Amino acid sequence: MSITPDGIWAAAPTTTRAQPCPISADSKGERIAYASGKSIFVRSIDRPHESRQYTETTAQTTVARFSPSGFYIASGDVAGTVRVWDCVGEGATRGEYHIISGRINDIAWDGDSQRIIAVGDGKERFGHCVTADSGNSVGEISGHSKQINCVSIRQQRPLRAATGSDDSSMVFYHGAPFKFNTSVRGKHDKFVYGCGFSPDGAHLVTVGSDRKVWIYDGKTGEPVKEIGQGVHTGSIFAVSWSKDSKRFVTASADQTIRIWELESGKNTVTWRLGEEGKVSVPDQQVGVVWARDGLIISVDLEGNLNYLEEGKDKPIRIVQGHQKTITAAGYIPDSKTLWTGSFEGKICAWDLTNGAAEKADGETHSNYVSGLTGSPDGRIYSVGWDDTVRTLDTSARSFIGGTVKADAQPKAVAAASVGGKTTVLVATPAGVEIYVDGQKQGLQKLASPPTSIAAAGADVAVGCEDKAIRTFTLSGSSLSAVSELKDGTGVPSTLAFSSGSSPHLAAGLANGKILVYAKEGSAWKLVTNRWSAHTARVTGVSWSPDGKKAVSGGLDTNIFVWSLADPGKRVKAGNAHKDGVGGVVWVDERRVVSCGADAAVKCWKVQGVQ
């Protein structure tokens, strides 16, 4: 028996309004790296569903930069720690260095992949230069009075470095070891957000919130010229050079990505993201990298990766995903699509054949998605902490039928089909609300507030705060009580029915245990309480298509696969999702999909489980 990783569909980059989002590409133009939550994701450019995740960071990550060699990445976090790690082999951490007492905003490597400069928002200092392998100091970063937003190192000798800051200045350093040389003031009159030496080392460019673009001599730091006055109409957050050093690209809050010619100073190519003529905050461009000849990748405020190709007006590909904790997962058997909802209300559809994600169209939840369920009529129903019930058309991947307001905050949702009619059941503190065709038809009050709910055909099970599971039979739009199960030692946090001729009910508890019941006549009988390996709340249980096996995920970060044939055995995928698993779905006989607090979706191959 085994459960092995079969792919990571990465989370989207974490973005913050009015703040740059650094994104890095390796020297071959094959991979990109970025920060998301407490992880760093390294993603194939041509096959974005292929990625790897670095999870050794304990705080929110902020930046990741490839070394020129392409073998290592230096990443930073909000606690001021920089980690250097192997991004080709096993992902081992090579060094861990505390640089400043605050957020790391940017990191730069020298051309030999030996030294790094990390800068940010510190207290005693705003940056430092160390060797990548030992952390020894090889220079001081000084000359700024406020946080440093960006840093770049000239890749040729003599070594030079430049930093840009909230104090509106660019500071130029000579090295190595790196020492203060000059402070260039008066060119920018607001925050400097981005800087970069050209690959040939001849020039340096800075951009900022004042919408200015300044060119400097790469060897002396002397200002050469300002270009593009009045072209960008919003803050410029990032800049990246082409490999031939003749052009560079900028990303701005005015929703545009622009290519500039160094010699003439002219803007030669412009992409405007979002709907034509419509101002859209989520389409603000906060990061950009010239990945390779002919391909530019930008990041918008919503975390989408936009692939831009010269000669094409629109992105040739948009890679989407979640930025925040995934809190719910839903699936319709044999649909080839997984649906996920997250902490900020976003709902995405994932193509299970290629890992591509697409955000659901229409008005979504305004915050935490607390439940998703698939129904036999081919629709997905969602509930959220905005106290609404919403319906998704799976073929159009969009919300339909408007918003239905629940009477209280929904805890979970289930959909049942009797006589060809779909009934949606919503568990709220007031009881179980019953909806048919988007209209509330009744409320089933319970002796204790419900915490979880599941339905299959006419069978309905509701977990309650008094640790009991109450079962019902659905008839039309009413529920008839059948039994009350009180075998558990914890509050039921998730419930799942199996399919097949001999249905089972799995109840995941808040204390980490899982109880399994079998149906005998109209009653339910406990058949095993030995599925008890989780050490924290069980967040999801899903049965295999044959109804003989189940997969569970919990806040302990682990995933377990269980078998009814041998309840004492299990297979484990440890640390499956950093900070906890949010949902699990058994999608076909040998494949399980999970999602969690790291905002990623992961595939697992299950073998040898009877």
Protein Blocks (a to p, Z undefined) as FASTA:
>chain_A
ZZddebdcdddddddehiacdddddfkopaccddehjbccdddfklmmbccddfkbfbdc
fbdcddfklpaccdddfkopacdddfklnopafbdcdfbgcddfbdcddfkomaccdddd
dfkbgbdcddfklopacbdcehiabdcfbdcddfbdcdddddddfkopacdddddddddf
bdcehkaccdcfbdcddfklpaccdddfkopacdddfklopafbdehihkagcdcfbdcd
dfklpaccdddfkopacdddfklopafbdcdedjehiacfklpcfbdcdfbghiacdddf
kopacdddehiabdfbdcdddfbdcfbdcddehklpacdddfkopacdddfknopacdde
djddfbdcfbdcddfkopacdddfkopacdddfklopaehiaaddfbdcfbdcdddeehi
acdddddfkbccddeehiafbdcddfbdcfbdcdehjbccdddfkopacddddehjaccd
fbdcdfbfbdcfbdcddedjbdcdddddfkopacddddehjbccdfbfkbcfbfbdcfbd
cddfkopaccdddfkopacdddfklmmbccddehkbghiafbdcdfbfkbccdddfkopa
cddddehiZZ
